[in-house]
Amino acid sequence: MVKLGYLGPVGTYSEEAAQSYAQWQQGEPLTLIPLTTIAGCLEALAAGDLDLALVPSENSVEGSVNITLDSLWRLDTLHIQHAFIRPIVHAFIAQTADLAQIEAVYSHPQALGQCQRWLQTYLPQARQCPVTSTAEGLHYVARSQRVGAIASVRAAQLHQLPIVATEIQDIPDNCTRFWVVSRQQGAGWPQAGDTHTSIAFSLKANAPGALLKVLQLFSDRQINLSRIESRPSKRALGDYLFFVDLEVNGRPEVVADCLLALKEATDVLKVFGSYQFLDLGE
């Protein structure tokens, strides 16, 4: 039995993504295990309680899912195996269609952030209450006619709750990238067929030109960076980690050579894995 963990409960966008991945997966069927937090999914995987974890890594509106990046940096035994992108369509769910009666809206912080214009237009009076998942917010809706939740249409149907409005996300083409992560297998460096490599590093010194010297290694080898961003190292104010996605472009040996050079040029280099983007449909 192959156990795949995801951010639950049933009805989250992560569960929908996990269902799609399970349908695509060849071989032994997957058993889907809901967990209460993204960090908990990755920690359970590192501890050997899961075989795989599916976690959101980036949204087209709200950007990177910081807890995913921070957890991968902290847990040394995990590697990304696959990536795929799913459209995210939000619905507003409440027991009343009279929006003036709504006092609070519950959802995951990412979902709240993806619907700010709609919330400010139609529910300016309502408190925005972050919870651990979009599906969790529906429990509050079930108990009160004065609260609403942002979740998927499927989640509303599963909980048999009324859908007041659909497609309320600020950007019509809102989508989220998910990573499928396993415990470490090899070094995580690119092999034939891999399209991307995800890494993170810290600099040897916070000095002028230190980051430029590292980025020059990519430029010299004509390696495109599809994403680069900084995150606090949590060691000291002004001290940062850098998270980077590299495009392999059919040149795994060139990327491998760059990773060797990066090991010498950085203080700590972590290779989160090399992988393909899957087309799982909608």
WOQUIDA-V94068 format. One record per helix or strand of 3 or more residues. SS is the DSSP state (a for helix, b for strand). FROM is the first residue (numbers start at 1). TO is the last residue. If there is no record, write none. Layout:
((SS | FROM | TO) (SS | FROM | TO))
//
This chain:
((b | 2 | 7) (a | 13 | 24) (b | 30 | 35) (a | 38 | 46) (b | 52 | 59) (a | 66 | 74) (b | 78 | 87) (b | 91 | 94) (a | 99 | 101) (b | 104 | 108) (a | 109 | 114) (a | 116 | 122) (b | 127 | 131) (a | 137 | 143) (b | 147 | 151) (a | 153 | 158) (b | 163 | 166) (b | 175 | 183) (b | 196 | 202) (a | 210 | 220) (b | 225 | 232) (b | 240 | 247) (a | 252 | 265) (b | 268 | 278))
//
